[in-house]
Amino acid sequence: MYFDTHVHLNSEQYEDVDEIVNNALENGVNKMVVIGYDLETSLKAIQIAEKYEFIYAAVGMHPSEIKKMNKDDLNKIESLLTNKKVVAIGEIGLDYHLDKDNKEEQKEVFIKQIKWSSKYNLPIIIHSRDSAEDTFNVLKENKKYYKKGIMHCYSYSLELAKEFIKLGFMIAFGGALTFLNAKQNKEIVKEIDSKYLLTETDAPYLTPHTYRGKRNEPKYIRLVVEEMSRLKNINEEEMSQIVYNNACDFFEV
């Protein structure tokens, strides 16, 4: 059994969602969370989740989409949080890789969405790129508004991973963990307790090493679990069960 905790079946790259879902099921993936990153994709995430009993949705405004959002988009996204298939707020956070000129606006939108967590009793899913210090500080300063969260596609240090864990976060890894040069991530998986680990694909992005150059799919999550089991030096089936249970417990599904 596999649980893809972060997939973008709502991406324009997927015109064949039913086929992708069937491919996933045939490869043992029986739970997924479709992640929104703006109003349109949040609505589509819910639409897909409502079609499949075993698929859930997360809704939110990605930092890289802030410049394009309309003034009512955040209010409309907030109105989606009461939908029964919505299990998290995300992906939200900070991204200074491409957008360095609106850092304060990013923080403002980030904090607003963090505060929804306590209002709607939902966990948060964090996107953070080239913004480690600010992401950590915002989350630490606003800890009273959330109980738990996920550091999606984690890319920072082992030391910082331990600090995020203290704040109530799970650490999620996807296809990038299988890359030959992913030494830091491999070391983190080795060092932190398995109870804090989650698996994801971030499909259609970050295809695992074996299939790099092809469009990613949830069916490839087994390669992430396989790499985790190798790094943890435990049976692959056991590793799969651990991260599956971690995800079910986290999302309460």
Secondary structure as UniProt FT lines:
FT   STRAND          2..7
FT   TURN            9..10
FT   TURN            12..13
FT   HELIX           17..26
FT   TURN            27..28
FT   STRAND          29..35
FT   HELIX           39..51
FT   TURN            53..54
FT   STRAND          55..59
FT   HELIX           63..68
FT   TURN            71..72
FT   HELIX           73..79
FT   HELIX           80..82
FT   TURN            84..85
FT   STRAND          86..95
FT   TURN            96..98
FT   TURN            101..102
FT   HELIX           103..120
FT   STRAND          124..129
FT   HELIX           132..141
FT   HELIX           143..145
FT   STRAND          149..151
FT   TURN            152..153
FT   HELIX           158..166
FT   TURN            167..168
FT   STRAND          169..173
FT   HELIX           175..178
FT   TURN            180..181
FT   HELIX           183..191
FT   HELIX           194..196
FT   STRAND          197..199
FT   TURN            203..204
FT   HELIX           209..211
FT   TURN            212..213
FT   HELIX           218..220
FT   HELIX           221..232
FT   HELIX           236..251
//
